[in-house]
Amino acid sequence: MIACSNTNLSDQVSITSGGTPIGPAQDTEAPRLVGAVTDGSDAQLDRTPTAQWAAATDDNEVSHYLLSIAVEDSSGVCDALDFSTLVVDNLAVALNEDFTGAGYQAVAGNLDANNSTINFNLKGDTSYCTRVVAVDSSENISSPIYSVTPWEFFYRSCNQAKSNEPTLTDGVYPLDPDGVGGDAAYSAYCDMTTQGGGWTLVIRYDGNEADASNYFLPSGTGQNFVNVSDLQSLNGTGNLIASADMVPFIENGATLLMHVGKADDGATDSSTYVHLYFSEIYQAVLSNPTNIFNTSFDTNSGEGVAGTPVSGVSAVRKDRWFEADMTLMTVFDTDGDLSNDYRINGGEGDAMFTNGNREGAVYCSGSTSNTEGHGDPKVQWGFAGKDGTSQGYGANMHVGTHCTSNLSCGPVNPINLMFIR
């Protein structure tokens, strides 16, 4: 009997006994896989991890691979014990062919040229272990190899989660907006209902917690993590503000903000929103996401802008505001009037807040012909400007922050939320 681990069975090697042929050789040696399953560095970014291993030592004879996926048992190590409960068991993966899984997993991919790589997609946010075995044309099965550590998969945004799993409902979901090697994954509330859903909570302000020295959004809000665990709640937490870094969401394709006012009523879904408005993310910020709420643009110079005002209609600049039903707020140049270069919500050059010969900064919808943001605002988010203070903008608003230290004006409802999509 000859073991022919590196011989193509199609050669039909024969063996003899006393010079008499007794039939073709039978392959009895199982393929040998070495190494461990690894994942690509972008697994958390695009949710297409790569199962990769060293090719079987008799890869000329490999007929197909068997892929199994199991839920990790929280030990932090993938081994045979994890595979007592399987999500996918022995999924046959033919060489150089696409394959599709079933049930909870959506698997799709193919082997590369040296038969050592499979790309596939996973849904959900669970930690998984992967097992691979090689099978040759004589049905010999190799010993399995496992992923060394569990693979954790996080959506980058609520919008990505909704796009991949349309049946998801309002609630808290784990996210990793900037992927592997960036900030740690965290959980945030996802509105999966309003205007198609896919909204990630990125800023929350509780007017009940405001006082004379702490009533506006600190510098860096929208670019830093502040009380990030509070982003899981639509109700009071005892903190004035919570914030996530919005930059990676914009880098991942976000184009809109949603502004919500609601009572501190304990509701954990979108059913009790009282006020609701939408606004675009400026084209200048889409082109350079770090410009969002960037205090380096805050000049306190009196022009209301840093440098030359952005010219053109709001549809081009992408600075429009919309009502709850997504109808356009038509104030000033949102209707195409080029006689006034200022945005409906003002704008400090290419950043998403205003100034204009006063303290601090504000991001708002408004109804005046300059960047001051006064008049009859529907939404006013007061941010600390370059000088560390916030502009006192006056008048009550539907959504936003208090406008002065005496709290004489502020949002109609205590809970004020900003989402991104």
JOZI-V453625 format. One record per backbone hydrogen bond with DSSP energy under -1.0 kcal/mol. NH is the residue of the N-H (numbers start at 0). CO is the residue of the C=O. E is the energy in kcal/mol with one decimal. If there is no record, write none. Layout:
NH_CO_E ; NH_CO_E
//
This chain:
6_3_-1.9 ; 10_7_-2.3 ; 11_8_-2.0 ; 14_22_-1.5 ; 16_19_-2.0 ; 19_16_-1.3 ; 21_14_-2.1 ; 24_12_-4.2 ; 36_145_-1.3 ; 37_51_-1.3 ; 42_39_-1.6 ; 45_41_-2.1 ; 46_42_-1.2 ; 50_117_-3.1 ; 51_37_-1.1 ; 52_115_-2.1 ; 53_33_-1.2 ; 56_31_-2.1 ; 58_55_-1.4 ; 60_57_-2.4 ; 62_134_-3.4 ; 63_134_-1.9 ; 64_92_-2.2 ; 65_132_-2.6 ; 66_90_-2.4 ; 67_130_-2.6 ; 68_87_-2.6 ; 69_128_-2.6 ; 71_126_-2.6 ; 77_147_-1.7 ; 81_78_-1.4 ; 82_79_-1.3 ; 83_80_-1.2 ; 86_68_-2.9 ; 87_68_-2.0 ; 90_66_-3.1 ; 92_64_-3.3 ; 96_93_-1.4 ; 104_101_-1.2 ; 114_111_-2.0 ; 117_50_-2.7 ; 119_48_-1.9 ; 127_150_-2.6 ; 128_69_-2.8 ; 130_67_-2.7 ; 131_144_-2.3 ; 132_65_-1.8 ; 134_63_-2.7 ; 135_139_-2.1 ; 136_60_-1.5 ; 138_135_-2.2 ; 141_133_-2.8 ; 144_131_-2.1 ; 146_129_-2.1 ; 147_36_-1.1 ; 150_127_-3.1 ; 160_156_-2.0 ; 161_157_-2.7 ; 162_158_-2.3 ; 163_159_-2.1 ; 164_160_-2.5 ; 167_164_-2.2 ; 170_189_-1.9 ; 172_187_-2.5 ; 174_185_-3.5 ; 175_154_-2.3 ; 178_175_-1.3 ; 181_178_-1.7 ; 185_174_-2.3 ; 187_172_-2.3 ; 188_230_-2.7 ; 189_170_-3.5 ; 190_198_-2.3 ; 195_192_-1.2 ; 196_193_-2.8 ; 198_190_-2.3 ; 199_419_-2.5 ; 200_188_-2.2 ; 201_417_-2.6 ; 202_417_-1.8 ; 203_241_-2.1 ; 204_415_-2.7 ; 205_239_-2.8 ; 206_413_-3.3 ; 208_205_-2.0 ; 209_206_-1.2 ; 210_213_-1.4 ; 213_210_-1.1 ; 216_381_-2.8 ; 220_217_-2.0 ; 222_219_-2.7 ; 223_219_-1.1 ; 225_242_-2.3 ; 229_226_-2.2 ; 230_227_-1.7 ; 231_228_-1.4 ; 232_229_-1.9 ; 241_203_-1.6 ; 242_225_-2.5 ; 243_201_-2.1 ; 245_221_-2.8 ; 249_245_-1.7 ; 250_246_-2.5 ; 251_247_-1.7 ; 252_249_-1.7 ; 253_248_-2.4 ; 256_278_-3.0 ; 257_418_-2.1 ; 258_276_-3.4 ; 259_416_-2.8 ; 260_274_-2.1 ; 261_414_-2.5 ; 264_262_-1.9 ; 272_269_-1.1 ; 273_260_-2.9 ; 274_260_-1.9 ; 276_258_-2.2 ; 277_321_-2.4 ; 278_256_-2.2 ; 279_319_-2.4 ; 280_254_-2.4 ; 282_316_-3.0 ; 285_281_-2.5 ; 286_282_-2.4 ; 287_283_-1.0 ; 290_287_-2.5 ; 291_288_-1.8 ; 293_290_-1.6 ; 296_293_-1.7 ; 297_294_-1.6 ; 316_312_-2.0 ; 317_313_-2.3 ; 318_313_-1.1 ; 321_277_-3.1 ; 322_326_-3.0 ; 325_322_-2.3 ; 328_320_-2.8 ; 330_328_-1.1 ; 333_330_-1.2 ; 334_331_-1.4 ; 335_332_-1.7 ; 345_342_-1.6 ; 347_352_-2.2 ; 348_346_-1.4 ; 350_347_-1.8 ; 353_361_-3.3 ; 360_382_-1.7 ; 361_353_-1.0 ; 362_380_-3.0 ; 364_378_-2.2 ; 366_373_-1.2 ; 379_398_-2.3 ; 380_362_-3.3 ; 382_360_-1.4 ; 383_216_-2.5 ; 384_388_-3.2 ; 387_384_-1.9 ; 396_409_-1.1 ; 397_377_-1.1 ; 398_377_-1.6 ; 400_379_-2.0 ; 402_408_-1.6 ; 406_403_-1.6 ; 411_396_-1.7 ; 414_261_-1.8 ; 415_204_-2.5 ; 416_259_-3.0 ; 417_202_-3.0 ; 418_257_-2.9 ; 419_199_-2.0 ; 420_255_-2.3
//
